[in-house]
């Protein structure tokens, strides 16, 4: 018997991480992504014990798996600025502590920016800061995922080659279980033509050769307002951007992607999350999670 797809969304944890799980189940998800604190400020705190316990109950009741935590947008472990780097390390420590506290499977982070330095130096700096920040932390079943980026400015991780370099630099310094999260909108903006049939095959070949498909544990499913190669990070609802419904149908039904969890980060406008989840189930050829 073929396993069901894993389709989820990034839902709001305002009021507690359990609220995000309740919302995910309500709109038909069987996977979930959350922030455990505000992604736009440096400081934060651990989720409340009652909220964590309620989250666990909801996960069990609605078969929500995997659960991913998305790291703060401010964190830049590759920063050339020692103050920003120190704040980023402290922020990252909170992220991994919170992710483990709620029983998350994955912690997704953006690799950061090389502004003010060459990319080779930034990659080394990223690895050193990561190794220092996680020292003494026992990862258990939690896995760190590096997300590819659209490639604007000095951001790291635009190419799969650079993602692989970031991972290689980190694992030489510390024992961190590192995999990858591939964002469809970022991929298109970075020049990987996931919208066409041949382009998807070429992209998968590049992933196999540079990253290893077995190390890709999560796909952020986002259509793109920006065209191929634009280097602009602009998410759009499924089927309404430059990727299109046919491309997402190909991804969801591709034998090499069939077992990968797809988590939506599409714009939240009125009831758009529910509609985007419904579209993904429809494109996958399955009924929504009930």
C-alpha positions as CSV (number, residue, x, y, z in Angstrom):
1,X,0.0,0.0,0.0
2,X,1.4,3.4,-1.0
3,X,1.9,5.8,1.9
4,X,0.0,9.0,2.1
5,X,1.8,12.2,1.2
6,X,3.0,14.5,4.0
7,X,1.6,17.9,3.4
8,X,1.7,20.7,5.9
9,X,1.9,24.5,6.4
10,X,3.7,27.0,8.5
11,X,1.0,28.0,10.9
12,X,0.9,30.7,13.6
13,X,2.1,29.8,17.2
14,X,0.7,33.0,18.6
15,X,-0.7,32.0,22.0
16,X,1.3,28.8,22.1
17,X,2.9,26.2,19.9
18,X,-0.2,24.0,20.4
19,X,-2.3,26.7,18.5
20,X,-0.2,26.1,15.4
21,X,-0.8,22.3,15.6
22,X,-4.6,22.9,16.1
23,X,-4.7,25.2,13.1
24,X,-2.7,22.8,10.9
25,X,-5.1,19.9,11.7
26,X,-8.1,22.2,11.1
27,X,-7.0,23.1,7.6
28,X,-6.2,19.5,6.6
29,X,-2.5,19.1,7.2
30,X,-0.6,16.1,8.4
31,X,2.7,17.9,8.8
32,X,3.6,21.2,10.5
33,X,6.2,24.0,10.7
34,X,6.3,26.7,13.5
35,X,8.3,29.5,15.0
36,X,8.9,28.8,18.7
37,X,9.5,32.6,19.2
38,X,9.2,35.8,17.2
39,X,11.5,35.5,14.2
40,X,12.1,39.2,14.0
41,X,13.6,39.9,17.4
42,X,16.8,38.6,19.1
43,X,15.3,37.7,22.4
44,X,12.9,34.9,23.1
45,X,11.8,32.3,25.6
46,X,11.0,28.7,25.9
47,X,7.4,27.6,25.1
48,X,5.2,27.0,28.1
49,X,5.1,23.5,29.4
50,X,1.3,23.2,29.1
51,X,1.5,24.3,25.5
52,X,4.2,21.7,24.7
53,X,2.1,19.0,26.3
54,X,-0.9,20.0,24.3
55,X,1.2,20.0,21.2
56,X,2.2,16.4,21.8
57,X,-1.5,15.4,22.3
58,X,-2.5,17.1,19.0
59,X,0.4,15.5,17.1
60,X,-0.6,12.1,18.3
61,X,-4.4,12.6,17.7
62,X,-3.9,14.1,14.1
63,X,-0.8,12.2,13.1
64,X,1.1,15.4,12.6
65,X,4.6,14.5,11.4
66,X,7.2,15.8,10.8
67,X,7.2,18.9,12.9
68,X,9.8,21.5,11.8
69,X,10.9,24.6,13.6
70,X,12.0,27.6,11.4
71,X,14.8,29.6,12.9
72,X,14.9,33.4,13.3
73,X,15.3,35.6,10.2
74,X,17.9,37.6,12.2
75,X,20.3,34.8,12.8
76,X,23.4,35.1,10.7
77,X,26.1,32.8,11.9
78,X,28.3,33.8,8.9
79,X,28.3,37.5,9.9
80,X,31.5,39.4,9.7
81,X,30.3,41.7,12.5
82,X,31.4,40.1,15.9
83,X,28.4,41.6,17.7
84,X,25.9,40.2,15.2
85,X,27.7,36.9,15.2
86,X,27.6,36.7,19.0
87,X,23.8,37.5,19.0
88,X,23.3,35.0,16.3
89,X,25.0,32.3,18.3
90,X,22.8,33.1,21.3
91,X,19.7,33.1,19.1
92,X,20.7,29.8,17.5
93,X,21.2,28.2,20.9
94,X,17.7,29.2,21.9
95,X,16.3,27.8,18.6
96,X,17.9,24.4,19.1
97,X,16.8,24.2,22.8
98,X,13.2,25.1,21.9
99,X,13.1,22.7,19.0
100,X,14.2,19.9,21.2
101,X,11.8,20.9,24.0
102,X,8.8,20.7,21.7
103,X,9.9,17.4,20.2
104,X,10.6,18.8,16.7
105,X,12.1,16.6,14.0
106,X,13.8,19.4,12.2
107,X,15.3,22.9,12.8
108,X,15.4,24.8,9.5
109,X,17.8,27.8,9.2
110,X,18.9,30.1,6.4
111,X,22.7,30.0,6.0
112,X,23.1,33.8,6.4
113,X,24.9,36.5,4.6
114,X,28.5,37.0,3.5
115,X,28.3,40.8,3.5
116,X,31.6,42.5,4.2
117,X,33.7,39.4,3.4
118,X,34.4,36.9,0.6
119,X,32.2,33.8,0.4
120,X,34.9,31.4,1.4
121,X,35.6,33.3,4.6
122,X,31.9,33.5,5.3
123,X,31.5,29.8,4.9
124,X,34.3,29.1,7.3
125,X,32.8,31.7,9.7
126,X,29.4,30.0,9.6
127,X,31.0,26.6,10.4
128,X,33.0,28.0,13.3
129,X,30.1,29.9,14.8
130,X,27.8,26.9,14.5
131,X,30.3,24.6,16.1
132,X,30.8,27.0,19.0
133,X,27.1,27.7,19.5
134,X,26.1,24.0,19.7
135,X,28.9,22.8,21.8
136,X,27.7,20.5,24.6
137,X,24.2,20.2,23.0
138,X,22.9,16.7,22.5
139,X,20.9,16.6,19.3
140,X,19.1,13.3,19.8
141,X,16.6,12.9,17.0
142,X,16.6,16.6,16.1
143,X,18.2,17.3,12.7
144,X,19.5,20.7,11.4
145,X,18.4,21.6,7.9
146,X,20.1,24.2,5.8
147,X,17.7,25.9,3.4
148,X,18.6,27.1,-0.1
149,X,18.1,30.8,-0.8
150,X,16.9,32.9,-3.7
151,X,20.4,34.5,-4.0
152,X,19.7,38.1,-3.4
153,X,22.7,40.3,-2.4
154,X,25.4,38.4,-0.4
155,X,23.1,35.6,0.9
156,X,24.7,32.2,1.2
157,X,23.1,29.0,-0.2
158,X,21.9,30.1,-3.6
159,X,23.5,27.1,-5.3
160,X,23.4,23.5,-4.2
161,X,27.2,23.6,-4.5
162,X,27.4,26.3,-1.8
163,X,24.9,24.5,0.4
164,X,27.2,21.4,0.2
165,X,30.2,23.5,1.1
166,X,28.4,24.9,4.1
167,X,27.6,21.4,5.4
168,X,31.0,20.1,4.7
169,X,32.7,22.9,6.6
170,X,30.4,22.4,9.6
171,X,30.7,18.6,9.8
172,X,34.5,18.8,9.9
173,X,34.3,20.9,13.1
174,X,31.4,19.3,15.0
175,X,29.0,16.3,15.1
176,X,25.8,18.0,14.0
177,X,23.3,16.0,12.0
178,X,22.9,18.3,9.0
179,X,20.6,17.8,6.1
180,X,18.8,20.2,3.7
181,X,15.5,21.9,3.1
182,X,14.8,22.8,-0.5
183,X,12.4,25.7,-1.2
184,X,10.7,25.6,-4.6
185,X,10.4,29.4,-4.9
186,X,14.0,30.0,-3.9
187,X,15.1,27.4,-6.3
188,X,13.3,29.0,-9.3
189,X,14.6,32.5,-8.3
190,X,18.1,31.1,-8.1
191,X,18.0,29.7,-11.6
192,X,16.8,26.1,-11.1
193,X,13.9,25.6,-13.5
194,X,11.6,23.5,-11.3
195,X,8.6,24.8,-13.4
196,X,9.3,22.7,-16.5
197,X,9.4,18.9,-16.8
198,X,13.0,18.8,-18.0
199,X,14.0,21.5,-15.6
200,X,12.8,19.5,-12.6
201,X,14.7,16.5,-13.8
202,X,17.9,18.6,-14.2
203,X,17.3,20.1,-10.7
204,X,17.0,16.6,-9.2
205,X,20.1,15.5,-10.9
206,X,22.0,18.5,-9.5
207,X,20.6,17.7,-6.0
208,X,21.7,14.1,-6.3
209,X,25.2,15.1,-7.4
210,X,25.8,18.0,-5.1
211,X,23.7,17.3,-2.0
212,X,22.5,13.7,-2.0
213,X,18.7,13.3,-2.3
214,X,18.7,11.3,0.9
215,X,19.9,14.4,2.8
216,X,16.9,16.4,1.6
217,X,14.4,15.9,4.4
218,X,11.9,18.7,3.7
219,X,10.5,20.7,0.8
220,X,9.1,24.2,1.3
221,X,6.3,24.3,-1.3
222,X,5.9,27.8,-2.5
223,X,4.9,29.2,-5.9
224,X,7.0,32.3,-6.9
225,X,5.9,35.8,-7.8
226,X,9.4,36.3,-9.2
227,X,10.6,34.7,-12.5
228,X,13.3,32.2,-13.1
229,X,16.8,33.5,-12.2
230,X,15.5,36.7,-10.7
231,X,17.2,36.2,-7.3
232,X,14.1,37.6,-5.7
233,X,12.4,35.9,-2.7
234,X,8.7,36.4,-3.3
235,X,6.3,33.6,-2.4
236,X,3.0,33.1,-4.1
237,X,0.0,30.8,-3.6
238,X,0.2,27.4,-5.3
239,X,-0.6,27.6,-9.0
240,X,-0.7,31.4,-9.1
241,X,3.0,32.1,-9.8
242,X,5.8,31.3,-12.2
243,X,6.0,27.7,-11.1
244,X,2.4,26.7,-11.6
245,X,0.1,23.8,-10.7
246,X,1.4,21.4,-13.3
247,X,4.9,21.7,-11.8
248,X,3.7,21.0,-8.3
249,X,1.7,18.0,-9.6
250,X,4.9,16.7,-11.1
251,X,6.9,17.2,-7.9
252,X,4.3,15.6,-5.6
253,X,4.0,12.6,-7.8
254,X,7.6,12.2,-8.8
255,X,9.0,8.9,-7.5
256,X,12.1,10.5,-6.0
257,X,10.0,13.1,-4.2
258,X,7.0,11.1,-3.3
259,X,8.1,10.4,0.3
260,X,9.4,13.9,1.0
261,X,7.2,16.2,3.3
262,X,5.9,19.3,1.5
263,X,5.3,22.3,3.8
264,X,3.7,25.4,2.6
265,X,4.9,28.9,3.3
266,X,2.5,30.7,1.0
267,X,1.1,34.2,1.7
268,X,-1.4,34.2,4.5
269,X,-4.4,36.1,3.1
270,X,-7.8,35.4,4.7
271,X,-8.4,31.6,4.3
272,X,-5.6,31.1,1.7
273,X,-3.7,28.6,3.9
274,X,-6.7,26.2,3.8
275,X,-7.1,26.7,0.0
276,X,-3.4,26.1,-0.6
277,X,-3.4,22.9,1.5
278,X,-6.5,21.7,-0.4
279,X,-4.8,22.4,-3.8
280,X,-1.7,20.4,-2.7
281,X,-3.8,17.4,-1.7
282,X,-5.7,17.7,-5.0
283,X,-2.4,17.8,-7.0
284,X,-1.1,14.8,-5.1
285,X,-4.2,12.9,-6.0
286,X,-5.3,12.3,-2.4
287,X,-8.1,13.5,-0.1
288,X,-7.1,16.0,2.6
289,X,-6.2,14.9,6.0
290,X,-9.3,14.6,8.2
